Amino acid sequence: MTSVPLPYRVTANRAETADTRTLELRPAGEALPAFTPGQFAMLYAFGVGDIPVSVAGLDGGVLTHTIRGVGATSRALCAMRPGTQIGVRGPFGTGWDLPSAAGRDLLVVAGGIGLAPLRPLVREVLSSPGEYGRLNVLVGARTPEDLLYGSEPAGWGRPYCGVTVDRAGPGWTGNIGVVTSLLEQAAFTPHETTAFVCGPEVMIRATARDLLDRGVPVHHIRISLERNMHCATGHCGHCQLGPLLLCRDGPVVGYDRAEPLLTVREL
């Protein structure tokens, strides 16, 4: 990990939705230490500022980040053309700890842009056949136009990848409903399952409660609260959730630790 941004060059900038882009970054010189799925980097648009963004792909020396343009820095990053240099610091935070789930069924549940930090986890599982049990990927979005990564998730069906949207026009022939409605079609043994969940906080709580009701152990439900990241060092306090400083203790947190804190915040 470095506290000084290293220069990375934008090698690709792809549109995902109307306000979301995926950047591929290669080191322009010295490379950062290796990231693990679930960790995040601080991306710096020179002269504008920096923001925390989870890694959405780890392919050799290429870092992939999917960014929604909702503020000055994120919009500046989304506008970066190939060849432009940005600053990158990291890796920061906790990962999904995928090795500890070896031999277990895996349930990946993503809402909206929450699919981004789960994407490298899915790719790692698919590259390690026989190391894990059954893989189920459940993806939810507001509309078909808000779905990420084009046709890529359709190739993740081992044994099941389901996609649903909250609302759609007459041309949509897929599922409509909340992402937890897809659990009925997934193949997993609850007490032998590890779940990985990321999305809006209300979706995380609803998914975790449904999984608990089905018998998935609370200590095998892992959530990412990456939307709460801020400075990466845990000093500014903006990422605080009860006793947790998510820049330091997260963004991936076991639901056994997060549940009472999220319940208090909901009240």
Secondary structure, 3 states (H helix, E strand, C coil): CCCCCEEEEEEEEEEEECCEEEEEEEECCCCCCCCCCCCEEEEEECCCEEEEEECCEEECCEEEEEEECCCHHHHHHHCCCCCCEEEEEEEECECCCHHHHCCCEEEEEEEHHHHHHHHHHHHHHHCCCCCCCCEEEEEEECCHHHCCCCCHHHHHCCEEEEEEECCCCCCCCCEECCHHHHHHHCCCCHHHEEEEEECCHHHHHHHHHHHHHHCCCHHHEEEECHHHCCCCCCCCCCCEECCEEHHHHCEEEEHHHHHHHHHHHHC
